[in-house]
Amino acid sequence: MALGAAALLASAAVWACTVAVREPERHARGMYRVMQRDGIWWYVSPGGKPVFSLGVCCVGMGTSPEEYSDDRPSYSGGRHYATSSEWARATASRLRHWGFSTIGGWSDYERLIEAGEVALPISPVLHAGSTAGIPWLDLWDPAVLARVDETARLGIAAVSDKAPILGYYADNELGWWNHVLVDMTLKMPPESAQRRRVLALLRRHYGGDWRRLLADFDPEGAESFEELDRRGTLYLRPGGGGARVERRILGLLAERYYRVTTAAIRKYAGKALVLGDRYQSFYYPEVVRAARRHVDVISTNLNAHWIDGTFAQYYLRTLHELSGKPVQIGEFYMCASQNRSGNPNSSAGFPVVETQAERAAGFRNTVSQAVGIPFVVGADWFQYYDEPPHGRGDGEDYNMGLVDIHDVPYEEITDAARSLDLHALHSQADVAPRSANCVPRAAGDPLRDFTYLRALVSWDRVAGYIEPSTRHAVADLYACWRPEALYLGLHSMGFLEAAAYRAGEVPECDRSLWTIRFGSPSRTVHIRFGSGRMPVSGNADVRVVASEPTKDHIRNVVAVVLPASLFRVRELTAGMSITLDAALDTAGRCDHVRWRRTLVLD
């Protein structure tokens, strides 16, 4: 385990906050709730027991024996058990023995219920919004609302009063892509209620002054608000503030989504917990703020930020700060090249290590870091069995399973799960924020293997973590040093679609900007990065490196090397103090984070 991972597992610098939610009183039997006790959030079972939930997604029988093919092998529970009841009993027994406490999304609840194996609570994904075409269709259209209601009714009726319910997810990984949603809304018919509300927001924001709008947007098909009422769309104007306005529109649409889906779930499930919509390992702050008044738990899927299974502090911390809710991890993953199913692990960007032992260590790291955070109440592993080596319907072909396609457990990972005392670990979660201003000395080359999921992995990301001076950070800043230089590493989240611009590319002036002021007298370094391009700095004395971004350019890892000469010394030494004032403005100037600290070299 890298030093950075080991240290992260021992630390959780967070805040916890409480928001009361009024719920209907009916249908409470078998329902879970959430509570905060001594600064730590928990699920609470119907019997009153505090629980940290460790679940598994896709607990099902897989391919039927009739559809199974040796030429295209996949998991088929029916080939290994005489009956579905036998499969259900064996599988539920396995999960309990391995230390799992919840049956997660897309599982075969019907067979588990029929076999009487529902002692573990379940957390279904209703797809209430996506089935109705949300967020791509008009959120005020009565036909869309009726489809949301009916989808929620059917999904809840299938399991209600038949199994203990941890809670219901409204959806999974909805397409909260900002400009695309704005553009699709403006291309709706003029009578669309959603389009009319967006145009009303624009009029209010600009005080009805078209010239003010032109400073932020490049219209197409309209030359006034009156014309835009009937037709036309908007592109971002380079250097303007239109991206922030589009974020406001996104918040408007998200507020409507959460209001509608939560109302449908409450209508048919009463006091059952509403668990959110499982963000796609990324979120816009405006969407999370919109969820605050409607959900009981905020949920996100979590693709590890580093190959060792650990993740940046800001990601879950800001999710909790913005929502005021406990956090549920809807999915997390770790795969290995060496697997018995023949999975090539080739179709997406999930973390892939070499051996099953490394995979088990990554699993343990993710769970240990999550359970040590006081506002995290659960995490679900994805998934019970390996994906087909030839790929599932969308091409995913990963070693995701607790068992292989032959129904043989990967004992390394199941032993890791069984070894964790989740209740004890969560009871010891650190509720007090703390920041260390002592910068650790790097043990080796800090820029070694600066690639996707590996950049910064060898850094001590607790001792070298620099606490932000602003709340709701969308980035972590880390520091380390060697005699020749001070090293700063930035892990950030932010996304601005190239399609938002008429030219089809994010202009240089709207890329993310990292500004670093340091030393006495003060020196300043400006670094532009992100949007799928290499970082740029106008400072010849500094070196800037970046890992390749995620495929959608939603996360970026950048490091800068500040040589000792910039601090007017031949080499840095332990005990030196360095004044640092750094800031990040994400693409389009949508989010701002600042770090102001006096650092001492340790």
Order of alpha helices (4+ residues) and beta strands (2+ residues): alpha-beta-beta-beta-beta-alpha-beta-alpha-alpha-alpha-alpha-alpha-beta-alpha-beta-alpha-beta-alpha-beta-alpha-beta-beta-beta-alpha-beta-alpha-alpha-beta-beta-beta-beta-beta-beta-beta-beta-beta-beta-beta
